[in-house]
């Protein structure tokens, strides 16, 4: 069933997020950006956690999670330990929720209006996975850029 595949893929990507956060040489570098208009890696991490806990945990799993997207994007200097806790909480919520999703639920219309046409929950879960991978790439690039800035 596709939920087994989704659980494997989400788990793998969330583990990559944890490894990226751990790869930063210091907590300070998680919040450094190469340019003023760039979003820090720490904010990307909070955004990913908030997005997955909202769309998967709350909308699909009815967890009651209340997202504060503005806080995710404006936060500064959140300790790495706190980010790692958020990552672990997110992974647990995602896996627990996906383990409960039925084939019927996957084919239901997802209750958002982000796309021109209605999409299924299955489609939206794949969209979120793609979005997670995009932000992981951003975090990896930022880590490389801010680390290079320190070394030069």
C-alpha positions as MATLAB code, in Angstrom:
seq = 'XXXXXXXXXXXXXXXXXXXXXXXXXXXXXXXXXXXXXXXXXXXXXXXXXXXXXXXXXXXXXXXXXXXXXXXXXXXXXXXXXXXXXXXXXXXXXXXXXXXXXXXXXXXXXXXXXXXXXXXXXXXXXXXXXXXXXXXXXXXXXXXXXXXXXXXX';
ca = [
       0.000    0.000    0.000;
       1.186    3.521   -0.713;
       1.022    4.512    2.966;
       3.894    2.114    3.692;
       5.934    3.781    0.964;
       4.979    7.253    2.214;
       5.979    6.330    5.784;
       9.360    5.118    4.523;
       9.932    8.220    2.399;
       8.820   10.706    5.055;
      10.904    8.917    7.710;
      13.952    9.003    5.452;
      13.549   12.695    4.621;
      12.876   13.693    8.231;
      15.990   11.767    9.275;
      17.914   13.724    6.617;
      16.566   16.929    8.163;
      17.873   15.849   11.560;
      21.284   15.032   10.044;
      21.447   18.398    8.274;
      20.700   20.246   11.511;
      23.350   18.187   13.311;
      25.870   18.939   10.538;
      25.944   22.664   11.330;
      29.142   23.472   13.189;
      27.340   25.612   15.764;
      23.872   26.713   16.814;
      24.774   30.218   15.676;
      25.298   29.065   12.082;
      21.754   27.660   11.980;
      20.540   31.265   12.099;
      23.138   32.899    9.864;
      22.335   33.747    6.261;
      24.648   34.691    3.410;
      22.352   37.606    2.507;
      19.781   39.604    4.450;
      16.769   38.398    2.428;
      17.572   34.684    2.731;
      15.679   32.520    5.230;
      17.936   30.874    7.835;
      18.251   27.093    8.047;
      16.651   27.163   11.501;
      13.573   28.850   10.032;
      13.396   26.281    7.232;
      13.483   23.565    9.901;
      10.665   25.168   11.904;
       8.673   25.699    8.702;
       9.003   22.023    7.741;
       7.959   20.868   11.209;
       5.027   23.270   11.302;
       3.879   22.360    7.825;
       3.950   18.598    8.401;
       2.387   18.795   11.846;
      -0.361   21.036   10.467;
      -1.208   19.320    7.194;
      -0.557   15.709    8.190;
      -0.967   15.732   11.964;
      -3.858   18.152   12.247;
      -5.753   18.092    8.968;
      -5.413   14.362    8.303;
      -4.898   13.078   11.851;
      -6.994   15.599   13.788;
      -4.161   16.126   16.301;
      -5.308   19.584   17.335;
      -1.949   21.112   16.366;
      -2.207   24.869   15.865;
       0.335   26.263   13.453;
       1.977   29.660   13.799;
       3.624   30.141   10.411;
       4.664   33.712   11.207;
       6.569   32.532   14.297;
       8.262   29.780   12.253;
       9.609   32.369    9.850;
      10.516   35.064   12.400;
      12.117   32.924   15.106;
      15.793   33.498   15.817;
      18.401   31.666   17.852;
      16.248   28.687   18.799;
      18.713   26.160   20.261;
      19.595   23.146   18.133;
      18.225   20.855   20.887;
      14.799   22.461   20.479;
      14.937   22.053   16.695;
      15.860   18.385   17.113;
      12.916   17.912   19.496;
      10.604   19.453   16.892;
      11.997   17.135   14.241;
      11.420   14.060   16.434;
       7.897   15.204   17.358;
       7.146   15.799   13.688;
       8.413   12.384   12.646;
       6.307   10.694   15.305;
       3.168   12.613   14.292;
       3.703   11.900   10.598;
       4.326    8.173   11.083;
       1.486    7.733   13.583;
      -0.943    9.568   11.305;
       0.060    7.782    8.116;
      -0.212    4.403    9.845;
      -3.899    5.173   10.433;
      -4.768    6.474    6.953;
      -6.962    4.166    4.899;
      -6.998    3.728    1.140;
     -10.418    5.394    1.118;
      -9.104    8.425    3.007;
      -6.234    8.776    0.536;
      -8.746    9.155   -2.304;
     -10.805   11.823   -0.531;
     -10.454   15.461   -1.528;
      -7.864   17.277    0.562;
      -9.467   20.331    2.242;
      -7.238   23.111    0.891;
      -7.562   25.486   -2.025;
      -3.897   25.771   -2.988;
      -4.329   24.328   -6.431;
      -6.550   25.342   -9.322;
      -8.498   22.105   -8.978;
      -9.321   19.912   -5.980;
      -6.686   17.278   -5.174;
      -6.797   14.019   -3.256;
      -5.140   13.481    0.110;
      -2.735   11.105   -1.629;
      -1.740   13.852   -4.090;
      -1.301   16.352   -1.264;
       0.910   13.964    0.720;
       3.178   13.611   -2.302;
       3.160   17.402   -2.739;
       4.233   17.826    0.912;
       7.011   15.278    0.437;
       8.292   17.234   -2.554;
       8.142   20.435   -0.506;
      10.073   18.772    2.320;
      12.803   17.717   -0.113;
      13.014   21.247   -1.527;
      13.535   22.762    1.924;
      16.110   20.090    2.764;
      18.068   21.219   -0.281;
      17.833   24.819    0.891;
      19.131   23.862    4.341;
      22.031   21.910    2.840;
      22.986   24.817    0.608;
      22.762   27.297    3.481;
      24.961   25.061    5.640;
      27.582   24.994    2.927;
      27.393   28.745    2.358;
      27.569   29.838    5.986;
      30.320   27.319    6.761;
      32.371   28.589    3.819;
      31.898   32.158    5.066;
      33.456   31.225    8.400;
      36.420   29.430    6.808;
      37.356   32.240    4.405;
];
